[in-house]
Amino acid sequence: MKASTVLTVAALSGIPVLTALGLALTLHHPRELTFTDQGVSVAMHLSDDGDRLLTTFTPQRPGFHVYSVGLPADGIHGLGRPTRVEVDGALRSRGPLTAEAPIRMLPMRGTDLAFPVYPDGPVTTDLPVAVDEHGDARVLVSYAACSPQECLRPVTSHPVEIPAAALAAMR
């Protein structure tokens, strides 16, 4: 069974609410949700105007990066995984996911393939959203972290459930 992270109203105090397979989702302050999976810390919050979901992906080890949002869903020849943030419920996407970082092409040793990646370290994505304050939201987060020597297991559609009260607190 896939790990599912659920945020409850208790998280408004900043206490980790549920640990599922070693993963914890925390509301550090009323505006930011965080979790860590496969060597990457993920922090998300709504912009000051509430019109954008900003998600920062921070590899925990030096020399690691995440793949571009523009990488195809299945990678290139099955290798690599794109960075994705998808919303449902009380959050609705109003445009494409973008990132605040330059893309560089990283060649894969022993092949003629090159992958679009962000520079090593943190990268923040920006998803234009509309918010319905009267319902619960669900965010699905996907990414993979790699260094030139190794790749960590990809995270695919990690679910973050956000009850209406927590969503309202993020605004």
TAURDA-V594529 format. One record per residue. N is the residue number from 0. RES is the residue in one letter. NEAR is the number of other C-alpha atoms within 12 Angstrom. Layout:
N_RES_NEAR ; N_RES_NEAR
This chain:
0_M_5 ; 1_K_12 ; 2_A_20 ; 3_S_27 ; 4_T_33 ; 5_V_32 ; 6_L_38 ; 7_T_26 ; 8_V_25 ; 9_A_21 ; 10_A_31 ; 11_L_28 ; 12_S_20 ; 13_G_22 ; 14_I_21 ; 15_P_27 ; 16_V_25 ; 17_L_24 ; 18_T_19 ; 19_A_22 ; 20_L_15 ; 21_G_15 ; 22_L_27 ; 23_A_31 ; 24_L_38 ; 25_T_37 ; 26_L_34 ; 27_H_26 ; 28_H_21 ; 29_P_25 ; 30_R_30 ; 31_E_33 ; 32_L_41 ; 33_T_37 ; 34_F_37 ; 35_T_31 ; 36_D_36 ; 37_Q_29 ; 38_G_29 ; 39_V_36 ; 40_S_32 ; 41_V_42 ; 42_A_33 ; 43_M_39 ; 44_H_36 ; 45_L_31 ; 46_S_22 ; 47_D_13 ; 48_D_15 ; 49_G_25 ; 50_D_23 ; 51_R_31 ; 52_L_41 ; 53_L_35 ; 54_T_38 ; 55_T_35 ; 56_F_44 ; 57_T_34 ; 58_P_33 ; 59_Q_23 ; 60_R_21 ; 61_P_17 ; 62_G_21 ; 63_F_29 ; 64_H_41 ; 65_V_53 ; 66_Y_48 ; 67_S_40 ; 68_V_37 ; 69_G_29 ; 70_L_30 ; 71_P_19 ; 72_A_23 ; 73_D_19 ; 74_G_24 ; 75_I_21 ; 76_H_16 ; 77_G_13 ; 78_L_23 ; 79_G_39 ; 80_R_35 ; 81_P_37 ; 82_T_44 ; 83_R_39 ; 84_V_43 ; 85_E_34 ; 86_V_33 ; 87_D_24 ; 88_G_25 ; 89_A_25 ; 90_L_35 ; 91_R_27 ; 92_S_25 ; 93_R_18 ; 94_G_17 ; 95_P_20 ; 96_L_27 ; 97_T_28 ; 98_A_31 ; 99_E_20 ; 100_A_24 ; 101_P_21 ; 102_I_23 ; 103_R_19 ; 104_M_19 ; 105_L_24 ; 106_P_18 ; 107_M_22 ; 108_R_12 ; 109_G_7 ; 110_T_12 ; 111_D_12 ; 112_L_17 ; 113_A_22 ; 114_F_32 ; 115_P_30 ; 116_V_37 ; 117_Y_38 ; 118_P_30 ; 119_D_28 ; 120_G_26 ; 121_P_30 ; 122_V_35 ; 123_T_33 ; 124_T_40 ; 125_D_32 ; 126_L_35 ; 127_P_27 ; 128_V_30 ; 129_A_25 ; 130_V_31 ; 131_D_22 ; 132_E_22 ; 133_H_16 ; 134_G_20 ; 135_D_27 ; 136_A_32 ; 137_R_30 ; 138_V_37 ; 139_L_27 ; 140_V_41 ; 141_S_36 ; 142_Y_47 ; 143_A_42 ; 144_A_42 ; 145_C_38 ; 146_S_27 ; 147_P_21 ; 148_Q_13 ; 149_E_16 ; 150_C_26 ; 151_L_25 ; 152_R_19 ; 153_P_28 ; 154_V_32 ; 155_T_26 ; 156_S_27 ; 157_H_33 ; 158_P_30 ; 159_V_41 ; 160_E_36 ; 161_I_43 ; 162_P_29 ; 163_A_25 ; 164_A_25 ; 165_A_37 ; 166_L_39 ; 167_A_26 ; 168_A_24 ; 169_M_32 ; 170_R_25
